[in-house]
Amino acid sequence: MAAAAALARLEVAFLLLAAQAACEYGMVHVVSEAGGSQGKDYCVLYNPQWAHLPHDLSKALRDWTSSVLCSPADLPARGFSNQIPLVARGNCTFYEKVRLAQGSGARGLLVVSKETLVPPAGNKTQYDEIGIPVALLSHRDMLDIFKSFGRAVRAALYAPNEPMLDYNMVIIFIMAVGTVALGGYWAGSRDVKK
């Protein structure tokens, strides 16, 4: 009985790890629309199976956090026309939100969540249908954006290029090899003295 319960917990942990494998971290770069070249980057969580994040900084961010964008009634009269709407998480699926946003002309969708950021998931048919990126932003970061820049901002979702070489791994490698070499030298020098 205990083995079956442990196996069930292990399966759940594996499924959670597999679900998280589809998510990546990206950035949203925010600048004030009133002017000024000072901007700030915020970390977002996205699923590259919806659409990959671009590397440019020329799309507008529109504040629609008062809407959850779960029905056509939540859409603005003029649509989103080449913008990235910022909407609250709500009770509908990511697919429903992104389908409405894409149909209204949005270039991406930024979902604000007060809870833990969960990767925006869907199925293969939904991934094939959607051509705009979907990302999650924490509520705390949204409040910081509005505090720092006001509500008239320009922003772009992007994924910075990752370096070819992770310097942290070089340091860990040097520490590991150095520790083994130092231990081998110390052990060898003790045997020579005996």
PLY file of the C-alpha trace (Angstrom):
ply
format ascii 1.0
element vertex 194
property float x
property float y
property float z
element edge 193
property int vertex1
property int vertex2
end_header
0.00 0.00 0.00
2.78 2.43 0.93
4.72 1.51 -2.21
1.68 2.29 -4.38
1.24 5.68 -2.70
4.93 6.47 -3.16
4.72 5.44 -6.83
1.65 7.66 -7.32
3.52 10.62 -5.77
6.50 9.92 -8.01
4.25 9.88 -11.11
2.67 13.22 -10.11
6.12 14.75 -9.54
7.26 13.48 -12.95
4.19 14.93 -14.66
4.78 18.31 -12.97
8.41 18.30 -14.10
7.39 17.31 -17.64
4.82 20.13 -17.75
7.41 22.64 -16.61
9.85 21.56 -19.31
7.75 23.39 -21.91
8.17 26.79 -20.29
10.94 29.31 -20.71
11.77 32.69 -19.29
11.65 35.81 -21.41
11.64 39.52 -20.80
9.26 42.42 -21.20
11.10 45.72 -21.79
9.07 48.72 -20.63
9.63 52.41 -21.38
7.41 55.42 -20.75
5.41 56.64 -23.72
5.86 60.22 -22.43
9.52 60.09 -23.35
12.83 59.24 -21.83
15.21 56.54 -22.85
15.35 54.85 -19.46
13.58 51.53 -19.56
13.35 48.49 -17.35
13.20 44.76 -18.03
10.84 42.41 -16.21
10.98 38.63 -16.25
8.04 36.76 -17.82
7.22 33.07 -18.16
6.13 31.82 -21.57
5.53 28.62 -23.49
7.48 28.53 -26.79
4.96 26.06 -28.23
2.44 28.91 -28.63
4.90 31.14 -30.46
8.50 32.15 -29.90
9.21 35.54 -28.43
10.79 38.01 -30.86
14.02 39.89 -30.28
12.78 43.43 -31.10
11.53 46.21 -28.85
8.94 47.99 -30.99
5.50 46.77 -29.86
3.06 48.70 -27.67
1.69 47.51 -24.34
-1.91 48.38 -23.65
-3.33 48.22 -20.14
-6.39 46.00 -20.04
-5.85 44.59 -16.55
-9.41 45.47 -15.60
-10.50 42.83 -18.12
-9.94 39.10 -17.93
-10.47 38.74 -21.71
-12.61 35.62 -21.47
-15.44 36.59 -23.84
-15.92 38.79 -26.92
-17.66 41.34 -24.67
-14.28 41.97 -22.99
-12.70 43.18 -26.26
-12.31 46.92 -26.89
-14.43 48.39 -29.67
-11.42 49.16 -31.92
-9.58 45.93 -31.16
-5.93 45.70 -30.19
-4.38 46.53 -33.60
-0.70 45.71 -33.34
-0.55 45.90 -29.53
0.23 43.56 -26.64
-2.79 43.63 -24.33
-2.14 43.26 -20.61
-5.01 41.28 -19.04
-5.82 39.68 -15.69
-5.59 35.89 -15.30
-9.30 35.19 -14.66
-11.10 31.85 -14.80
-10.84 30.98 -18.50
-8.07 29.11 -20.29
-5.02 30.68 -21.87
-6.28 29.44 -25.23
-9.55 31.37 -24.90
-7.65 34.54 -24.03
-5.07 34.28 -26.78
-7.67 33.32 -29.42
-9.68 36.47 -28.62
-6.55 38.65 -28.55
-5.20 37.26 -31.84
-8.58 37.64 -33.52
-8.65 41.28 -32.44
-5.26 42.06 -34.00
-2.95 41.72 -30.98
0.76 41.05 -31.57
1.11 39.16 -28.27
-0.66 38.64 -24.96
0.66 39.42 -21.49
-1.35 37.80 -18.68
-0.98 39.16 -15.14
-1.26 36.60 -12.37
-1.51 37.13 -8.62
-0.84 33.44 -7.99
2.25 31.41 -8.78
3.18 31.70 -12.43
2.06 28.55 -14.25
3.22 27.97 -17.84
0.46 28.79 -20.34
-0.38 25.34 -21.69
-2.56 24.02 -24.48
-2.70 21.12 -26.91
-1.12 20.57 -30.34
-4.17 21.81 -32.26
-4.25 25.00 -30.22
-0.50 25.53 -30.63
-0.89 25.23 -34.41
-3.78 27.72 -34.49
-2.12 30.48 -32.45
0.61 32.62 -33.96
1.24 35.19 -31.22
3.29 34.74 -28.04
1.61 34.41 -24.66
3.52 35.29 -21.49
2.78 35.59 -17.78
3.83 38.56 -15.67
3.60 38.65 -11.89
1.15 41.08 -10.32
3.97 42.62 -8.29
5.89 43.44 -11.48
2.78 44.99 -13.05
2.38 47.26 -10.02
6.06 48.24 -10.30
5.61 49.06 -14.01
2.67 51.38 -13.29
4.46 52.95 -10.32
7.66 53.57 -12.31
6.25 54.53 -15.70
2.55 55.33 -15.24
-0.10 53.71 -17.40
1.09 55.15 -20.72
3.95 52.79 -21.56
5.51 51.08 -24.55
6.79 47.59 -24.11
8.01 44.61 -26.06
8.20 40.95 -25.25
11.50 39.39 -26.18
13.75 36.47 -25.35
17.40 37.45 -25.01
19.89 35.22 -26.78
21.57 32.75 -24.48
25.37 32.69 -24.44
27.16 29.79 -26.12
29.13 29.11 -22.94
27.70 29.20 -19.44
30.44 30.76 -17.32
28.95 29.32 -14.13
29.68 25.82 -15.44
33.31 26.79 -16.12
33.72 27.92 -12.51
32.08 24.74 -11.19
34.34 22.62 -13.42
37.47 24.42 -12.19
36.36 23.99 -8.56
35.65 20.28 -9.04
38.88 19.50 -10.89
40.89 21.68 -8.51
39.44 19.89 -5.48
40.25 16.45 -6.91
43.76 17.55 -7.98
44.48 19.11 -4.59
43.21 16.00 -2.79
45.32 13.73 -5.04
48.43 15.85 -4.45
47.85 15.89 -0.68
47.31 12.11 -0.56
50.39 11.52 -2.72
52.59 13.81 -0.63
51.60 11.97 2.56
52.59 8.63 1.02
55.99 10.04 -0.06
56.68 11.22 3.50
55.90 7.75 4.93
0 1
1 2
2 3
3 4
4 5
5 6
6 7
7 8
8 9
9 10
10 11
11 12
12 13
13 14
14 15
15 16
16 17
17 18
18 19
19 20
20 21
21 22
22 23
23 24
24 25
25 26
26 27
27 28
28 29
29 30
30 31
31 32
32 33
33 34
34 35
35 36
36 37
37 38
38 39
39 40
40 41
41 42
42 43
43 44
44 45
45 46
46 47
47 48
48 49
49 50
50 51
51 52
52 53
53 54
54 55
55 56
56 57
57 58
58 59
59 60
60 61
61 62
62 63
63 64
64 65
65 66
66 67
67 68
68 69
69 70
70 71
71 72
72 73
73 74
74 75
75 76
76 77
77 78
78 79
79 80
80 81
81 82
82 83
83 84
84 85
85 86
86 87
87 88
88 89
89 90
90 91
91 92
92 93
93 94
94 95
95 96
96 97
97 98
98 99
99 100
100 101
101 102
102 103
103 104
104 105
105 106
106 107
107 108
108 109
109 110
110 111
111 112
112 113
113 114
114 115
115 116
116 117
117 118
118 119
119 120
120 121
121 122
122 123
123 124
124 125
125 126
126 127
127 128
128 129
129 130
130 131
131 132
132 133
133 134
134 135
135 136
136 137
137 138
138 139
139 140
140 141
141 142
142 143
143 144
144 145
145 146
146 147
147 148
148 149
149 150
150 151
151 152
152 153
153 154
154 155
155 156
156 157
157 158
158 159
159 160
160 161
161 162
162 163
163 164
164 165
165 166
166 167
167 168
168 169
169 170
170 171
171 172
172 173
173 174
174 175
175 176
176 177
177 178
178 179
179 180
180 181
181 182
182 183
183 184
184 185
185 186
186 187
187 188
188 189
189 190
190 191
191 192
192 193
